């Protein structure tokens, strides 16, 4: 009887039970610190969102992904041949508000120039639509939950603000971590990057620190890749255009 009561209690509390997160890495790839002129403002810049037209000119009934875009696709987008092709598309595909669809290496992606002169690239993954911004020869993603802008570098998403001479924040498994110049993890800053534990309704419910895991981000940060130098096997999204 007691066992049955415990099972019923667990089922009723199901949505509120936490899932243990794995241990954080001790070290990530050595970070790239942005210069002031290479950063973008945290406000006033939004992804295209709204209605998305597919390759067949029909509306895609998809929501924008609230988690960080998957790293495997970013590695494809920074591969040298495709990276060069994307640079060329910026000059040949200039019709504002048009979805230009392409295929490369099994990836269907679109190029979208907006009215402010920004170039967005999007693709479908996991039933959602992902948008990344290309600016300054690097890809950017906005964490809509926190309002932070992050840039892609060497297999991770890095927070553009809160950088100083010795530390910055990196997104790992949907959680922000403070790391030093060598990539050594210093501190768990939670899902908001501020170290606070917060909650929100819906799929955001139950922000967490490791060991008390609810959360809003997907698990997209993976081990570092070697996509820094264009002369190597993969290209980097660092530097100025």
VENQUIFEN-V935374 format. One record per backbone hydrogen bond with DSSP energy under -0.5 kcal/mol. NH is the residue of the N-H (numbers start at 0). CO is the residue of the C=O. If there is no record, write none. Layout:
BEGIN
nh:NH co:CO
nh:NH co:CO
END
This chain:
BEGIN
nh:4 co:0
nh:5 co:1
nh:6 co:2
nh:7 co:3
nh:8 co:4
nh:9 co:5
nh:10 co:6
nh:11 co:7
nh:12 co:8
nh:13 co:10
nh:15 co:12
nh:16 co:12
nh:16 co:13
nh:18 co:212
nh:27 co:182
nh:32 co:30
nh:37 co:34
nh:38 co:34
nh:38 co:35
nh:51 co:59
nh:53 co:57
nh:56 co:53
nh:59 co:51
nh:60 co:58
nh:61 co:59
nh:64 co:128
nh:70 co:219
nh:73 co:69
nh:74 co:70
nh:75 co:71
nh:76 co:72
nh:77 co:73
nh:78 co:75
nh:82 co:78
nh:83 co:79
nh:84 co:80
nh:85 co:81
nh:86 co:82
nh:87 co:83
nh:88 co:84
nh:89 co:85
nh:90 co:87
nh:91 co:87
nh:92 co:88
nh:93 co:91
nh:95 co:93
nh:96 co:112
nh:97 co:94
nh:99 co:97
nh:99 co:110
nh:100 co:98
nh:101 co:108
nh:103 co:106
nh:106 co:103
nh:107 co:105
nh:108 co:101
nh:108 co:106
nh:109 co:121
nh:110 co:99
nh:111 co:119
nh:112 co:97
nh:113 co:117
nh:116 co:113
nh:118 co:133
nh:119 co:111
nh:119 co:117
nh:120 co:131
nh:121 co:109
nh:122 co:129
nh:124 co:127
nh:127 co:124
nh:128 co:62
nh:129 co:122
nh:131 co:120
nh:132 co:139
nh:133 co:118
nh:134 co:132
nh:134 co:137
nh:137 co:134
nh:139 co:132
nh:140 co:149
nh:142 co:140
nh:142 co:147
nh:143 co:141
nh:146 co:142
nh:147 co:142
nh:149 co:140
nh:150 co:157
nh:151 co:138
nh:152 co:155
nh:155 co:152
nh:156 co:170
nh:157 co:150
nh:158 co:168
nh:159 co:148
nh:163 co:166
nh:167 co:178
nh:169 co:176
nh:170 co:156
nh:171 co:169
nh:171 co:174
nh:174 co:171
nh:175 co:189
nh:176 co:169
nh:177 co:186
nh:178 co:167
nh:179 co:183
nh:180 co:165
nh:182 co:179
nh:184 co:25
nh:185 co:177
nh:186 co:177
nh:188 co:175
nh:188 co:186
nh:189 co:175
nh:190 co:207
nh:192 co:188
nh:194 co:188
nh:197 co:195
nh:203 co:200
nh:204 co:201
nh:206 co:197
nh:208 co:211
nh:211 co:208
nh:213 co:211
nh:214 co:205
nh:219 co:217
nh:221 co:154
nh:231 co:228
nh:233 co:225
nh:234 co:77
nh:235 co:227
END
